[in-house]
Amino acid sequence: MPVAKSRKQGIEKAPTGIPGFDDITGGGLPRNRSTLILGSPGAGKTIFALETLVNGARLQGDSGIFIAFEETAKQIMENASTFGWDLAELEREKLFFLDAQLPSTIVTSGDFDLTGILAGLTEKAGQMCCKRIVFDGLDVLLNLLNDPIKERREVYRLHEWLHESNTTGIITAKADGDRIASEKYAFMQFMVDCVVSMNHRLVDRVSLRGLRVLKYRGSSFSENEFPLIISPSGLEVATFGTREMEHEVSMERISTGITRLDTMLDGGYYVRGGERNRALTIVKSRGTKHSNQVRELILSDEGITLTDVFSAGGEVLMGTARWEKEDEVRDAELQRMAQSERARREMELAEADVAARIAALQRELEARRVELKLTGARDLTREQGQGTSQDTIARLRGGMGDTATDQARATGPASPNTIG
């Protein structure tokens, strides 16, 4: 039974054939309307569009056209060959691939718009009786226009063409989260009838993909995000836990065969779905002073026994859930210890660095002190040397004066007669 069921749906659905996706949308994409597929790098948006086209041809007999604005048709077909799709056979009968990559010089020169491509597609779609068409990587082409007015004009032109062509249109574009990578094209989400967001992210070093339907005019759908995997046969959307549970509800009870357990259960198990199935994993105990006390049913070679189990903080987990919780607590404790050890090592390294800096400063200080002492000693020696020199000069000068005096005394005063 599909997860999302439309209330007397007024629109027709085009099944994608992708396991799980048709369940959450109540049948697939809106037929003869437009759908926008947003995806981060590696999310699988091109695979989604191509697989919808392939399954439409194989399972529904719908012919389709794939227009590639980013990769070449040859590259896309080579990449898709790993899924076991016989694209060569389908291309001969039901599918047509068109390479629409254009040099930037042609686009930016102002000589380009989608009129020519759409005119050619109109003729080809008529020849093939085309039911589905994909425009893959339209944002790559629009970015080359480098003119917001021209870009918006071409998007509206394409939207009108899809509406008039009476085909199921799929447009893919790059996205960051649930938003188109370029804000210039955000208005496309309001134009189309269905918006599907795909993402590819890394969580705790684990690669995860997810899919979420953001919008679906005229139909109910499941709004949650669902895990997405790329399997050897294509995309698969995991919808576990989303299917409706339909069974009869009964207040009848059946004995467990254990008196103590029957007392706790007010008579035994409930009868479910008209069958007397016995399935019990956790039983909350009553009449105990511990509000968080539970009893777990244990099946062993000795028979069935009850054991009292206590959980911290009033949280009650049993079986696999309890083991996962214990592993989670253990991992958290190991992580805390690792962080503490890392912090301790960082502190030790910081202390060693500071100690090394202090030792270097002390060595520099001692060197400066030694240099200062040597400088003082040199200055003292220089001063002492200068004093000795001055004394010597003074003595020399004194000696020369005494000699001149002695000579003058020996010769006496000069006679006037001797002059001349």
C-alpha positions in Angstrom: 0.0 0.0 0.0 1.5 3.4 -0.9 2.6 5.7 1.8 1.0 8.8 0.4 -2.5 8.4 -1.0 -4.2 11.3 -2.8 -7.8 12.1 -1.9 -9.5 11.3 -5.2 -6.5 12.7 -7.0 -7.3 15.1 -9.7 -4.0 14.6 -11.5 -2.6 11.6 -13.2 0.7 10.1 -12.0 3.6 8.9 -14.2 5.4 6.1 -12.3 9.1 6.4 -12.0 9.7 2.7 -11.3 12.2 3.8 -8.6 11.6 1.5 -5.6 10.2 3.5 -2.7 9.7 6.8 -4.6 6.4 6.0 -6.1 5.2 5.0 -2.6 6.0 8.3 -0.9 4.4 10.3 -3.8 1.4 8.1 -4.2 2.2 6.9 -7.7 5.1 8.9 -9.2 5.6 12.3 -10.8 2.8 14.4 -12.1 2.0 13.4 -15.6 2.1 16.1 -18.3 3.4 18.6 -15.8 6.9 19.8 -14.8 9.1 18.5 -12.0 12.3 20.1 -10.7 15.1 17.8 -9.3 17.5 19.7 -7.0 20.7 17.9 -6.1 24.1 18.5 -4.5 27.2 17.0 -6.3 26.9 13.2 -6.3 23.4 13.1 -5.0 22.1 11.2 -8.1 19.8 13.7 -9.8 21.0 12.7 -13.3 20.5 9.0 -12.4 17.0 9.8 -11.1 16.0 11.6 -14.3 17.5 9.0 -16.6 16.0 6.0 -14.6 12.6 7.6 -14.7 13.0 7.9 -18.5 14.3 4.3 -18.8 11.6 2.8 -16.6 8.9 4.7 -18.4 10.1 3.2 -21.7 10.5 -0.3 -20.3 7.5 -0.6 -18.0 5.0 1.9 -19.3 5.9 2.1 -23.0 6.4 5.8 -22.8 8.9 7.2 -25.3 11.3 9.9 -24.0 13.9 12.5 -24.8 17.0 13.3 -22.8 18.6 16.7 -23.4 22.1 17.0 -21.8 23.4 20.5 -21.2 26.4 19.5 -19.0 27.7 16.0 -19.8 27.6 14.5 -23.3 25.0 11.8 -24.1 27.8 9.4 -24.7 29.2 10.0 -21.2 25.8 9.6 -19.6 25.1 6.3 -21.4 28.5 5.0 -20.4 28.0 5.9 -16.8 24.5 4.3 -16.8 25.8 1.1 -18.4 26.8 -0.2 -14.9 23.1 -0.5 -13.9 22.4 -3.1 -16.5 20.0 -0.9 -18.6 20.0 -1.8 -22.3 20.1 1.9 -23.4 21.3 1.0 -26.9 18.2 -1.1 -27.5 15.9 1.5 -25.9 17.6 4.3 -27.9 16.6 2.5 -31.1 13.0 2.2 -30.2 11.9 4.5 -27.4 14.6 7.0 -26.3 16.4 9.9 -27.9 19.5 11.6 -26.5 20.5 15.1 -27.5 23.8 16.8 -26.8 23.0 20.5 -26.1 26.4 21.8 -24.9 27.1 25.1 -26.6 30.4 27.1 -26.6 30.2 30.1 -24.3 31.2 32.4 -27.2 27.9 31.6 -29.0 25.8 32.1 -25.9 27.4 35.3 -24.7 27.4 36.9 -28.1 23.6 37.3 -27.8 22.9 35.0 -30.8 21.3 32.3 -28.6 18.0 31.4 -27.0 16.0 28.2 -26.5 13.7 28.9 -29.4 15.7 26.8 -31.9 16.2 23.9 -29.6 12.5 23.8 -28.6 11.4 24.0 -32.2 13.5 21.0 -33.0 12.3 19.2 -29.9 8.7 19.9 -30.9 9.2 18.1 -34.3 11.2 15.2 -32.7 8.6 14.8 -29.9 5.8 14.7 -32.5 7.6 12.0 -34.5 8.2 9.8 -31.4 4.9 10.5 -29.7 7.1 11.6 -26.7 5.6 11.2 -23.3 8.6 12.2 -21.1 11.4 14.6 -21.5 14.4 15.5 -19.4 16.4 18.7 -19.4 19.6 17.8 -17.4 21.8 20.5 -16.1 19.7 23.5 -17.4 21.5 25.8 -14.9 24.8 25.2 -16.7 23.4 26.7 -19.9 21.6 29.6 -18.1 24.8 30.6 -16.3 26.4 31.3 -19.7 23.8 33.9 -20.5 25.1 36.1 -17.7 22.0 38.2 -17.9 19.3 37.8 -15.2 16.6 39.1 -17.6 17.6 36.7 -20.4 17.9 33.8 -18.0 14.4 34.3 -16.5 13.0 34.8 -20.0 14.4 31.4 -21.2 13.1 29.6 -18.1 9.6 30.9 -18.7 9.9 30.0 -22.4 10.8 26.4 -21.4 8.0 26.2 -18.8 5.4 27.4 -21.4 6.8 24.8 -23.9 6.5 22.0 -21.4 2.9 23.0 -20.7 1.9 23.1 -24.3 3.8 20.0 -25.3 1.7 17.8 -23.1 4.7 15.9 -21.8 6.0 14.9 -18.4 8.9 17.3 -18.0 11.9 16.8 -15.6 14.5 19.6 -15.1 17.6 19.0 -13.0 19.7 21.7 -11.3 22.5 22.0 -8.8 21.5 22.8 -5.3 22.9 23.6 -1.9 20.6 21.9 0.6 17.0 22.5 -0.5 17.9 25.7 -2.4 19.1 26.1 -6.0 22.8 26.8 -6.0 22.3 30.1 -7.7 19.7 32.4 -6.1 18.9 33.7 -9.6 16.9 30.5 -10.3 15.1 30.2 -7.0 11.9 31.3 -8.8 11.9 28.0 -10.7 10.7 26.2 -7.5 7.5 28.3 -7.7 6.9 27.6 -11.4 7.0 23.8 -11.4 4.4 21.5 -10.1 6.7 19.2 -8.2 10.1 19.7 -6.4 12.3 16.9 -5.3 15.5 17.6 -3.2 18.4 15.1 -3.2 21.5 15.5 -1.1 24.8 13.8 -0.5 26.6 14.4 2.8 29.2 13.0 5.1 28.1 12.1 8.7 30.7 10.8 11.1 32.9 9.8 8.1 30.0 7.9 6.6 28.6 8.8 3.1 24.9 9.3 3.2 22.3 10.2 0.5 18.8 11.4 1.1 15.7 12.3 -0.8 12.8 14.6 0.1 9.7 15.8 -1.8 9.4 19.6 -1.1 6.3 20.3 -3.2 3.6 18.4 -5.1 0.7 20.4 -6.4 -2.6 18.6 -6.4 -1.5 15.5 -4.5 -0.6 14.5 -1.0 2.9 13.1 -0.3 5.2 12.1 2.5 7.1 15.2 3.6 9.9 13.4 5.4 13.4 12.8 4.2 14.1 9.2 3.2 17.5 7.4 2.8 18.6 7.0 -0.8 21.1 4.5 -2.1 22.6 3.9 -5.5 22.5 0.1 -6.0 23.8 -2.0 -8.9 20.4 -1.7 -10.5 19.8 2.0 -9.9 18.3 4.2 -7.2 16.4 2.9 -4.3 14.5 4.9 -1.7 14.2 3.3 1.8 10.6 3.8 3.1 10.8 1.5 6.1 8.5 2.3 8.9 6.2 4.5 6.7 3.6 2.0 5.6 0.3 2.1 7.2 -0.5 -0.6 9.8 -3.9 -2.1 9.2 -5.1 -4.8 11.6 -8.0 -5.5 13.8 -7.9 -4.2 17.3 -9.1 -6.4 20.1 -9.3 -6.1 23.8 -9.2 -9.9 24.2 -6.3 -11.3 26.2 -4.6 -14.7 26.1 -2.6 -16.2 29.0 1.2 -16.3 28.7 1.3 -19.5 30.7 3.3 -17.7 33.5 1.2 -16.7 36.4 3.5 -13.8 37.5 3.5 -12.4 34.0 -0.2 -12.8 33.6 -0.7 -10.7 36.8 1.5 -8.0 35.5 -0.3 -7.9 32.1 -3.8 -8.0 33.6 -4.5 -11.4 32.2 -1.9 -11.9 29.4 -1.2 -10.8 25.8 -3.6 -8.8 23.7 -5.0 -10.8 20.7 -4.0 -9.1 17.5 -5.4 -9.4 14.1 -7.6 -12.3 15.0 -4.5 -14.4 15.7 -3.3 -15.4 19.1 0.3 -14.4 18.5 2.5 -14.1 21.5 5.1 -11.4 21.0 6.4 -9.5 24.1 9.8 -7.9 24.6 9.3 -5.2 27.3 7.0 -5.1 30.2 6.7 -2.2 32.6 6.4 -3.3 36.2 3.8 -1.9 38.5 3.6 -1.6 42.3 7.2 -0.8 42.7 8.9 2.2 44.4 11.2 2.6 41.4 9.3 4.4 38.6 12.0 3.5 36.1 12.0 -0.2 36.9 11.2 -2.6 34.1 11.2 -6.3 33.6 12.6 -8.0 30.5 11.3 -11.3 29.3 14.2 -13.8 28.9 13.9 -16.9 26.8 16.6 -19.5 27.5 17.2 -23.2 27.6 15.8 -23.3 31.1 12.5 -21.7 29.9 10.9 -18.3 30.3 12.1 -16.1 33.1 11.6 -12.4 34.1 14.5 -10.2 35.1 14.4 -6.7 36.6 16.2 -4.1 34.6 17.0 -0.5 35.7 17.9 2.3 33.3 19.4 5.6 34.3 17.3 8.7 34.1 14.1 6.9 33.7 15.0 5.9 30.1 13.9 2.4 29.3 15.7 0.5 26.5 15.7 -3.2 25.8 17.3 -5.6 23.4 19.1 -4.1 20.5 18.1 -0.6 21.5 19.7 -1.1 24.9 22.9 -2.4 23.4 23.0 0.5 21.0 22.5 2.9 23.9 25.2 1.2 25.9 27.6 1.4 22.9 26.7 5.0 22.5 27.4 5.8 26.2 30.6 3.8 26.0 31.7 5.6 22.8 30.9 9.0 24.4 33.0 8.0 27.5 35.9 6.9 25.3 35.6 10.1 23.3 35.6 12.1 26.6 38.7 10.3 27.8 40.4 10.8 24.5 39.6 14.5 24.6 40.9 14.7 28.2 44.1 12.9 27.2 44.6 15.2 24.2 44.1 18.2 26.5 46.6 16.8 29.0 49.2 16.3 26.2 48.6 19.8 24.9 49.1 21.1 28.4 52.4 19.2 28.8 53.6 20.4 25.4 52.7 24.0 26.4 54.5 23.6 29.7 57.6 22.2 27.9 57.5 25.1 25.5 57.3 27.6 28.3 60.1 25.9 30.2 62.3 26.0 27.1 61.6 29.7 26.6 62.4 30.4 30.3 65.7 28.5 30.0 66.6 30.3 26.8 65.9 33.7 28.5 68.0 32.7 31.6 70.9 31.7 29.3 70.6 35.0 27.5 70.5 36.9 30.8 73.6 35.2 32.1 75.4 36.0 28.8 74.4 39.6 29.1 75.7 39.7 32.7 79.0 38.2 31.7 79.3 40.6 28.8 78.5 43.5 31.2 81.3 42.4 33.6 83.8 42.1 30.7 82.8 45.6 29.5 83.4 47.0 33.1 86.8 45.3 33.4 87.9 46.7 30.0 86.8 50.2 31.0 88.7 50.0 34.3 91.8 48.8 32.5 91.5 51.5 30.0 91.2 54.2 32.8 94.2 52.8 34.7 96.2 52.8 31.5 95.3 56.4 30.8 96.4 57.5 34.4 99.8 55.8 34.0 100.5 57.5 30.7 99.7 60.9 32.1 102.1 60.4 35.0 104.8 59.4 32.6 104.3 62.4 30.5 104.3 64.7 33.5 107.6 63.2 34.7 109.1 63.6 31.4 108.1 67.1 31.1 109.4 67.8 34.7 112.8 66.2 33.8 113.2 68.4 30.7 112.7 71.6 32.8 115.4 70.7 35.3 118.0 70.1 32.6 117.4 73.5 31.0 117.8 75.3 34.4 121.1 73.5 35.1 122.5 74.5 31.7 121.5 78.1 32.3 123.2 78.1 35.6 126.4 76.6 34.2 126.9 79.1 31.4 125.8 82.2 33.3 124.2 85.2 31.8 125.3 86.2 28.3 127.9 89.0 28.1 126.8 92.0 26.2 130.2 92.1 24.4 129.7 88.7 23.0 126.6 89.7 21.1 127.1 90.6 17.6 
